[in-house]
Amino acid sequence: LVYINDLEGKITKINLTDMTETKAGLRTRLYDSTTIFEASSTATNGRYMFHSMDTAIGTTSKNLWLYAGTGDYERVTAKNNNIDNLLIGFRDKDFPFYEEVNRNYSPFSLMACQDTSNDTTGVRCPLDSTERVLIRGVGRVNRDAGWYIKLQNSQKVVAEPTVTRGVAYFPIYEPTTSLNQCDPGKAFVCAVDDECGTNFSGRL
């Protein structure tokens, strides 16, 4: 199975196995593909995925997790109030099987994930909660497909994340607040719990 993220903020799963049936018993063939996640990217919010993902098997959930970040790498110094980039942890509950995702089967939007932007204590851990959201064409679903953290001050993810020992590390750049655009901005690493989205950066 191959997972590919694209510039427009989508993650696509491609079947390169010899499986002939999905987990649900439906027929599948070599090279079948399905979009399993969308970051709701637009030219206004700048949620482009320029960099590769990292993956890990969750120690608690035993699911395959995919980690990605957004940010317009070609306009890394751009700053305005509309820029709204994300750190993302999304799990494929069907792994190691291929399963076609459609509106009648499973949502793949940010609405199915939990916003853990302000969680530094682990109150969202684990994500298997009873919190539910209504998604058009799907109905009410648990918001346990993953987590996301909103970046502030026009920050952008500038390289692929790295996951090790239960923590996902995201390299981030923040444009300068100086009127001189040649002044350097800030560069730092954000550390996040890989399965819960808890911000561990204060512990670095």
N, C-alpha and C positions, 0 to 999 in steps of 0.2 A: 504494500500500500504506500502510495506517495502522497504527501501533503505539500501543497504549493500555495504560498500567499502572493498576491499580485499588488500592483501599484494602487489599485482602486480599493484596497482594504478588504478583499475577499480571501477566504481560505478554501481551496478546492481539494477534494480527496479523489484520487485516481486509483482504480483497481488494476494492478499489474500482477495479480496472483492467478492461481488456477481455480479459484472458487467459482462455482456455477450457480450457487444460491446465496441469497443474503441471509442475515440472521432471522428475518421474518419469513424466510422460505420463498422469496421471490427470485426470479431468474436474474442472474448478473453475468456479464461477459467481460473479457479482457478489454481494457481501455475505457470501461464505463467511468464516468466522473460525476461528481455532485458537489455543490457548494454547501459547506457545513457552517460557514460563519460569514457575516458581513459587518463591517465597522461603521456603516452609515457615512462613508467618506463623501465629501463634496469639495469643490474648489474653494469654498468659503472657509470651511473648518480645517482644511489642509491635512486631513487624516490619510496621508499616503503611506504605503508600506514599501519603503525603498530597500529594506534589509531583510535578510533571511530570518527564519524562526529557530528556536531551540525546542527540544522536546524532553519529556521525562515521564516516567511512570510514577504516579502518586503513591506515596508510602501508605497513606490512609485509605484513599478511594480505590487504589489499584487501577485507575483509569489512565489512559494516555492523555497527557496534557501538552498543549501547544502554546508557546509564548511568543508574542510579537509586540512591536511598538510602532507608533505612527509619527510622522513628521516629514515635512517637505525638505528633503535633503538638498535640493537645488536652490532653495531660498531659506537656508538655515538661519540667516540673520533677520529674516522678516519678523515683524512684531505688530500685532493689532489685537483688538479685543475679540475678534471672531475666530482666531486660531484656537483649536480645541483638540489637542492630541491626547493619546491614551497609551497606557501600559495594559496589556491584555494577557489573561490566562484563560484558555478555553479547553475543555476536555471533550474527547470523542468517546462517549459511553459505549459505542458499538465496537470499538477496537477489541480484538483483532479481526473483526468481520467488516465487510463492506456493506453499507446500507444506503439506499437512495434516500436523500432528504428532499422532502417537498412540503408544501403547506399543510397537507393532511397528516404528515408524519411527525415532524419535529421543527420547531422554530430555530432559526439560526441568527437572530439579531441580537443586538446589545440588550434588548429588553429581557432576554432570557438569562442574562448575567446580572450579578450583583455589583452595585457601585460601592467599592471599598475605599474610596478616595481618602476619607478621614479616619479610617480604622487603623489605629496604632497599637491596639490592645488585644486584637483577635476576637472581638465580639461577633464577627461574622463567621467564626470557625466552629464547626465545619459548615460548608455551603449547603448541605442537605437540609434546608429549612422548609418551613411551611409557607414561606412568603410566596405568593402567587401573583401573576400579572395576566391581564387579558390581552391577547394578541389577535388582531383581526384575521379571520380565516382559519384560526387554529383553536381558539378558546383559551381557557385559563391553564397556565402551566407554572410549574415551580421555577423559581429564578435560581437554579443551581447548575446551569450549563457552564458557568465560569465566573470570572470577576474582571473588573476593569477599574483603572485609576485615572482620573482626569488630571492632566498636567496644567500648571499655572504659568502665567507670565510668558506666553508664546514659546514655552519649552518644547523641544523636539527630541525624539529618540534618534541617535546618530550612528548606531551600530546594532548588530544583532544581539539579543540578550544571551546570557549564559546562566544555566541552571546547575547548581551543585548542592548536595546535602540539604535539600528542602528549601533552598532560597534561590529566587530568580533575580539576577543582577541586570539592570538596564542602564546603559550609558546615555546620559542626557546633556543637552546643551541649552543654555538660556541666553538669549540675545542681551547685549549690553543695554543699560538704561541711559547711557551717555548720549548726548547730542552728536558726538563724534562717532560715526558708524564704524570707524576703523578701530575703535577701542575693543579689546577682547571681552567676550561675555563670560559666563560661568560654565564650567564643565564639571559634572559630578556623576556619581553612580547611585541609583536608587535600588535598595534591596527590599524584596517583597517575598512573603511566604508563598511558596509555589502553588499550594492548593486553596488557600483562603484569601489571598490578596492583602494580607496584613502588612502594613508598611513598617519594615524593620530598619529603615535608614538611620534612625536615631541610635541604633546599637553599633553602627560602624565606627 
